[in-house]
């Protein structure tokens, strides 16, 4: 594997314990994963309390996603020259304050504003955390390091989201955001205590980071995630509706299937960390084909609760694609490491908007909730087409040397 630019260099220090550092960083992704998915489950409660129509209240979720898309590149550009350790602490401090304000919101407008602010550190945190984690392990273990950080998000779908939902039901929706505030503070403490001190990037400038936007290889990798990941989100968004109106299960069984999805995503994250280290970008093609195949099964299993549970687990396994793409960006981004890493999460949030939007159009045409699987196949194969372009570009570049 050829590494270009300034991919994270391992920190050589006898006092650094990589496992503890990665756990500290993963706690931040656990907090972020909890709020990203739990807000959807808390929607009925804050819409009732604030007297907001549920369809209007869903804009609160969109406000968070917009904050992610805009905040990731902006913060990455402005914060590239600072120590990653202290930048991560600052991001989680901002995240904690924004969630505390969300818990205190008194109307629709203020909640919208605070959720937008809450989303701003999201992508930048994941991008900087990936670089910080990669710096404490050997070069050939970077993918597994990023995977362990991202495990926080996948485990949040199994533990954090149900916990926030349960607390929200028992105490009130505001306590769900309060839980995320506490998790953010805990993350700050862990990073302060265990993350190694790294020097500020004094030679980093906004213009140098923006050079990533002129790099065609960066855009190809981002395109794979922005389109290809849309397939998984097309299905995940409508899993609950499919279970209730097509499979016709009891309400109580829906969280179980969502947890099964989270378990699949956790397994896929671990597997993709290993695949990314061993096969680099080639592994992304395999994961995309896996996703397309499992998504194709979804419409045919939607009427059987046991079969759809198995397929949902397999679909979740494709959620580790981001690990492979994040590691690849470290190799092609040159000096613009921070911006490229953060943009990866902007791309996934674009996919999070694209998949449900396209699937929603098809469903409203009368094709049924299970048709989201077909939409997922098409989007995933679109990502695979971009992957083919990225592979051809890499082969052409090697041939020209």
C-alpha positions as CSV (number, residue, x, y, z in Angstrom):
1,X,0.0,0.0,0.0
2,X,1.3,3.4,-0.9
3,X,0.6,6.2,1.4
4,X,0.6,9.8,0.1
5,X,0.6,13.1,1.9
6,X,0.7,13.2,5.7
7,X,-1.4,10.3,6.9
8,X,-1.4,10.0,10.7
9,X,1.9,8.8,12.0
10,X,2.0,6.4,15.0
11,X,2.8,8.1,18.2
12,X,5.8,6.4,19.9
13,X,5.4,6.7,23.6
14,X,5.6,4.1,26.3
15,X,2.9,5.9,28.3
16,X,0.2,5.6,25.5
17,X,-2.2,2.7,25.9
18,X,-3.9,2.4,22.5
19,X,-6.8,0.3,23.9
20,X,-7.7,2.9,26.5
21,X,-7.3,5.8,24.0
22,X,-9.6,4.1,21.5
23,X,-12.2,3.4,24.3
24,X,-12.2,7.1,25.3
25,X,-12.7,8.1,21.6
26,X,-15.4,5.5,21.2
27,X,-17.3,6.9,24.2
28,X,-17.7,10.1,22.1
29,X,-19.1,8.1,19.2
30,X,-21.5,6.4,21.7
31,X,-22.8,9.8,22.8
32,X,-23.2,11.0,19.2
33,X,-24.8,7.7,18.0
34,X,-27.3,7.9,20.9
35,X,-28.5,11.3,20.1
36,X,-28.6,10.7,16.3
37,X,-30.9,7.7,16.5
38,X,-32.7,8.4,19.8
39,X,-34.1,11.7,18.7
40,X,-36.3,9.8,16.2
41,X,-37.7,7.7,18.9
42,X,-38.3,10.7,21.2
43,X,-40.2,12.6,18.5
44,X,-43.7,11.7,19.7
45,X,-42.9,12.9,23.2
46,X,-41.4,16.3,22.4
47,X,-44.0,16.9,19.7
48,X,-46.8,16.4,22.2
49,X,-45.1,18.4,24.9
50,X,-44.4,21.4,22.7
51,X,-47.7,21.1,20.8
52,X,-46.0,20.5,17.4
53,X,-47.5,18.5,14.6
54,X,-45.4,15.3,14.2
55,X,-44.6,16.0,10.6
56,X,-43.4,19.4,11.6
57,X,-41.5,18.1,14.5
58,X,-39.5,15.8,12.2
59,X,-37.8,19.0,10.9
60,X,-35.9,18.9,14.2
61,X,-34.1,15.8,13.0
62,X,-33.4,17.4,9.7
63,X,-31.9,20.5,11.5
64,X,-29.4,18.2,13.3
65,X,-28.4,16.6,10.0
66,X,-28.0,20.0,8.4
67,X,-25.7,21.0,11.3
68,X,-23.6,17.9,10.6
69,X,-23.3,18.6,6.9
70,X,-22.3,22.2,7.4
71,X,-20.3,21.9,10.6
72,X,-18.0,19.0,9.5
73,X,-16.1,20.9,6.8
74,X,-16.2,24.3,8.5
75,X,-14.8,23.1,11.8
76,X,-12.3,20.9,10.1
77,X,-10.9,23.8,8.1
78,X,-10.8,26.2,11.1
79,X,-9.5,23.7,13.6
80,X,-6.9,21.9,11.5
81,X,-3.9,23.7,13.1
82,X,-4.9,22.8,16.7
83,X,-3.9,19.8,18.8
84,X,-6.3,17.0,18.0
85,X,-6.6,16.1,21.7
86,X,-7.7,19.6,22.7
87,X,-9.9,20.0,19.5
88,X,-11.7,16.8,20.5
89,X,-12.3,18.1,24.0
90,X,-13.5,21.4,22.7
91,X,-15.9,19.7,20.3
92,X,-17.4,17.5,23.0
93,X,-17.8,20.6,25.3
94,X,-19.7,22.3,22.5
95,X,-21.8,19.1,22.0
96,X,-22.6,18.9,25.8
97,X,-23.7,22.6,26.0
98,X,-25.9,22.2,22.9
99,X,-27.6,19.2,24.3
100,X,-28.1,20.9,27.6
101,X,-29.8,23.7,25.8
102,X,-31.9,21.2,23.8
103,X,-33.1,19.7,27.1
104,X,-34.1,23.2,28.2
105,X,-35.8,24.3,24.9
106,X,-39.2,25.8,25.5
107,X,-40.7,25.9,22.0
108,X,-40.3,24.6,18.4
109,X,-38.0,27.4,17.2
110,X,-35.6,27.1,20.1
111,X,-35.4,23.3,19.8
112,X,-34.7,23.6,16.1
113,X,-31.9,26.0,16.7
114,X,-30.3,24.0,19.5
115,X,-30.6,20.7,17.5
116,X,-28.8,22.5,14.6
117,X,-26.0,23.6,17.0
118,X,-25.9,20.0,18.3
119,X,-25.1,18.7,14.9
120,X,-22.2,21.0,14.1
121,X,-19.5,19.0,16.0
122,X,-20.7,15.6,14.9
123,X,-18.7,15.1,11.6
124,X,-15.7,16.9,12.8
125,X,-15.5,14.8,16.0
126,X,-15.6,11.5,14.0
127,X,-13.0,12.8,11.5
128,X,-10.6,14.0,14.1
129,X,-11.1,11.0,16.3
130,X,-10.3,8.7,13.4
131,X,-7.0,10.5,12.8
132,X,-6.2,10.5,16.5
133,X,-7.0,6.8,16.9
134,X,-4.9,5.9,13.8
135,X,-2.0,7.7,15.2
136,X,-1.7,5.4,18.3
137,X,-1.5,2.1,16.3
138,X,0.8,0.7,13.7
139,X,0.1,1.6,10.0
140,X,-1.4,-1.8,9.2
141,X,-3.9,-1.5,12.1
142,X,-5.5,1.8,11.2
143,X,-8.8,0.3,9.9
144,X,-9.2,-1.8,13.1
145,X,-8.6,1.3,15.2
146,X,-11.2,3.3,13.3
147,X,-13.6,0.4,13.7
148,X,-13.2,0.3,17.4
149,X,-13.9,4.0,17.6
150,X,-17.0,3.5,15.5
151,X,-18.2,0.6,17.7
152,X,-19.4,3.3,20.1
153,X,-22.0,4.4,17.5
154,X,-23.1,0.9,16.6
155,X,-23.4,-0.1,20.3
156,X,-25.4,3.0,20.8
157,X,-28.1,1.6,18.5
158,X,-28.3,-1.5,20.8
159,X,-27.9,0.1,24.2
160,X,-27.9,3.9,24.1
161,X,-31.0,4.5,22.0
162,X,-33.3,2.1,24.0
163,X,-31.9,3.6,27.2
164,X,-32.6,7.2,26.1
165,X,-36.1,6.1,24.9
166,X,-36.9,4.4,28.2
167,X,-35.7,7.4,30.2
168,X,-37.6,9.7,27.9
169,X,-40.8,7.7,28.5
170,X,-40.2,7.4,32.3
171,X,-39.0,10.9,33.1
172,X,-39.7,13.0,30.1
173,X,-38.1,13.6,26.6
174,X,-35.7,16.3,28.0
175,X,-33.9,13.6,30.1
176,X,-32.9,11.9,26.9
177,X,-30.9,14.9,25.8
178,X,-29.7,15.2,29.4
179,X,-28.3,11.7,29.2
180,X,-26.3,12.7,26.1
181,X,-25.0,15.7,27.9
182,X,-23.6,13.5,30.7
183,X,-22.1,11.1,28.2
184,X,-20.4,14.1,26.5
185,X,-18.9,15.3,29.7
186,X,-17.6,11.8,30.5
187,X,-16.0,11.7,27.0
188,X,-14.2,15.0,27.7
189,X,-12.8,13.6,31.0
190,X,-11.6,10.3,29.4
191,X,-9.9,12.1,26.5
192,X,-8.3,14.6,28.8
193,X,-7.0,11.8,31.0
194,X,-5.9,9.2,28.5
195,X,-5.4,10.7,25.0
196,X,-1.7,11.5,24.3
197,X,-0.6,15.0,24.0
198,X,0.0,15.9,20.3
199,X,1.7,19.0,18.9
200,X,-0.4,21.6,17.3
201,X,-0.3,21.5,13.5
202,X,1.3,25.0,13.2
203,X,1.8,24.7,9.4
204,X,-1.8,23.8,8.8
205,X,-3.9,26.5,7.2
206,X,-7.5,26.7,5.9
207,X,-6.2,27.0,2.3
208,X,-4.1,23.8,2.7
209,X,-7.2,21.9,4.0
210,X,-9.3,23.2,1.2
211,X,-6.9,21.6,-1.2
212,X,-8.8,18.4,-0.5
213,X,-11.7,19.9,-2.6
214,X,-9.4,19.9,-5.6
215,X,-8.5,16.2,-5.2
216,X,-10.5,14.0,-7.5
217,X,-9.6,10.9,-5.6
218,X,-11.1,12.4,-2.4
219,X,-14.4,13.1,-4.3
220,X,-14.6,9.6,-5.6
221,X,-14.3,8.1,-2.1
222,X,-16.9,10.6,-0.8
223,X,-19.2,9.7,-3.7
224,X,-19.1,6.0,-2.8
225,X,-20.3,6.8,0.6
226,X,-22.8,9.5,-0.3
227,X,-24.6,7.3,-2.9
228,X,-23.8,3.7,-1.8
229,X,-24.6,4.2,1.8
230,X,-28.0,5.7,0.8
231,X,-29.2,2.1,0.2
232,X,-28.9,1.0,3.8
233,X,-30.6,4.2,5.1
234,X,-33.4,3.7,2.5
235,X,-34.4,0.5,4.3
236,X,-33.5,1.4,7.9
237,X,-35.8,4.5,7.9
238,X,-38.8,2.3,7.0
239,X,-38.0,-0.8,8.9
240,X,-40.5,0.1,11.7
241,X,-43.2,0.9,9.2
242,X,-42.6,-2.3,7.3
243,X,-42.8,-4.4,10.5
244,X,-46.0,-2.8,11.6
245,X,-47.9,-2.6,8.3
246,X,-46.5,-5.4,6.2
247,X,-45.1,-8.0,8.6
248,X,-47.8,-7.0,11.1
249,X,-45.9,-7.5,14.3
250,X,-46.8,-6.1,17.7
251,X,-45.3,-2.7,18.6
252,X,-43.1,-4.2,21.3
253,X,-41.3,-6.3,18.7
254,X,-40.1,-3.3,16.7
255,X,-37.2,-2.2,19.1
256,X,-36.1,-5.9,19.1
257,X,-35.6,-5.9,15.3
258,X,-33.9,-2.5,15.4
259,X,-31.5,-3.9,18.0
260,X,-30.9,-6.8,15.7
261,X,-29.9,-4.3,13.0
262,X,-27.5,-2.7,15.5
263,X,-26.0,-6.1,16.3
264,X,-25.4,-6.6,12.5
265,X,-23.9,-3.2,12.2
266,X,-21.5,-3.9,15.1
267,X,-20.4,-7.2,13.6
268,X,-20.0,-5.5,10.2
269,X,-17.9,-2.7,11.7
270,X,-15.5,-5.2,13.3
271,X,-15.2,-7.2,10.0
272,X,-14.7,-4.2,7.8
273,X,-11.9,-2.9,10.1
274,X,-10.0,-6.1,9.4
275,X,-11.0,-6.2,5.7
276,X,-9.9,-2.6,5.2
277,X,-6.5,-3.2,6.7
278,X,-6.0,-6.4,4.6
279,X,-7.5,-5.4,1.2
280,X,-7.8,-1.6,1.3
281,X,-10.2,-0.1,-1.2
282,X,-10.9,-3.5,-2.8
283,X,-12.8,-4.4,0.4
284,X,-15.3,-1.6,-0.3
285,X,-16.4,-3.3,-3.5
286,X,-17.1,-6.5,-1.6
287,X,-19.1,-4.7,1.1
288,X,-21.2,-2.9,-1.6
289,X,-22.0,-6.1,-3.4
290,X,-22.9,-7.7,0.0
291,X,-25.2,-4.8,0.8
292,X,-26.9,-5.0,-2.7
293,X,-27.5,-8.7,-2.3
294,X,-29.0,-8.5,1.2
295,X,-31.1,-5.5,0.3
296,X,-32.5,-7.4,-2.7
297,X,-33.7,-10.1,-0.2
298,X,-35.6,-7.5,1.9
299,X,-38.9,-7.3,-0.2
300,X,-39.2,-11.1,-0.3
301,X,-38.9,-11.5,3.4
302,X,-41.0,-8.6,4.6
303,X,-44.1,-10.8,5.4
304,X,-42.2,-13.2,7.7
305,X,-40.9,-11.9,11.0
306,X,-38.1,-14.4,11.4
307,X,-36.8,-14.1,7.8
308,X,-36.9,-10.3,7.9
309,X,-35.0,-10.3,11.2
310,X,-32.2,-12.3,9.6
311,X,-32.1,-10.1,6.6
312,X,-32.1,-6.9,8.7
313,X,-29.1,-8.3,10.6
314,X,-27.3,-9.0,7.3
315,X,-28.1,-5.5,6.0
316,X,-26.7,-4.0,9.1
317,X,-23.4,-5.9,8.4
318,X,-22.9,-3.5,5.4
319,X,-22.7,-0.6,7.9
320,X,-18.9,-1.0,8.2
321,X,-18.4,0.5,4.8
322,X,-17.5,3.8,6.3
323,X,-14.5,2.3,8.1
324,X,-12.9,1.3,4.8
325,X,-13.6,4.7,3.2
326,X,-12.3,6.6,6.2
327,X,-9.0,4.7,6.1
328,X,-8.7,5.2,2.3
329,X,-9.2,8.9,2.7
330,X,-6.1,9.0,5.0
331,X,-4.1,7.7,2.0
332,X,-5.4,10.0,-0.7
333,X,-6.1,13.3,1.1
334,X,-2.5,14.5,1.2
335,X,-2.0,17.4,3.6
336,X,-5.7,18.0,4.0
337,X,-6.3,15.1,6.4
338,X,-8.7,16.8,8.8
339,X,-11.1,18.2,6.2
340,X,-11.2,14.9,4.2
341,X,-11.9,12.9,7.3
342,X,-14.7,15.2,8.4
343,X,-16.2,15.3,4.9
344,X,-16.6,11.5,5.1
345,X,-19.3,12.0,7.7
346,X,-21.0,14.8,5.7
347,X,-21.2,12.3,2.8
348,X,-22.9,9.7,5.1
349,X,-25.4,12.3,6.3
350,X,-26.1,13.1,2.7
351,X,-26.8,9.4,2.2
352,X,-29.0,9.5,5.3
353,X,-31.1,12.2,3.5
354,X,-31.0,10.7,0.0
355,X,-32.0,7.1,0.8
356,X,-35.2,7.9,2.8
357,X,-36.1,10.7,0.3
358,X,-36.0,8.4,-2.8
359,X,-37.6,5.5,-0.9
360,X,-40.3,7.8,0.3
361,X,-41.1,8.8,-3.3
362,X,-41.4,5.2,-4.4
363,X,-43.6,4.3,-1.4
364,X,-46.0,7.2,-1.9
365,X,-46.4,5.9,-5.5
366,X,-48.1,2.9,-4.0
367,X,-45.3,0.3,-4.1
368,X,-45.4,-0.5,-0.4
369,X,-42.8,-0.2,2.4
370,X,-41.0,-3.3,1.3
371,X,-40.0,-1.5,-2.0
372,X,-37.4,0.4,0.1
373,X,-35.3,-2.7,-0.4
374,X,-35.4,-2.3,-4.2
375,X,-34.5,1.4,-3.9
376,X,-31.6,0.4,-1.6
377,X,-30.2,-2.0,-4.2
378,X,-30.2,0.7,-6.9
379,X,-28.5,3.2,-4.7
380,X,-25.9,0.7,-3.5
381,X,-25.1,-0.3,-7.1
382,X,-24.7,3.4,-7.8
383,X,-22.1,3.5,-5.1
384,X,-20.5,0.4,-6.6
385,X,-20.3,2.1,-10.0
386,X,-18.3,5.0,-8.4
387,X,-16.1,2.4,-6.7
388,X,-15.3,0.9,-10.1
389,X,-14.3,4.4,-11.2
390,X,-12.1,4.8,-8.1
391,X,-10.4,1.5,-8.8
392,X,-9.7,2.4,-12.4
393,X,-8.3,5.7,-11.4
394,X,-6.0,4.0,-8.9
395,X,-4.9,1.5,-11.5
396,X,-4.2,4.3,-14.0
397,X,-2.2,6.2,-11.5
398,X,-0.1,3.2,-10.6
399,X,0.5,2.5,-14.4
400,X,1.7,6.0,-14.9
401,X,4.4,5.8,-12.3
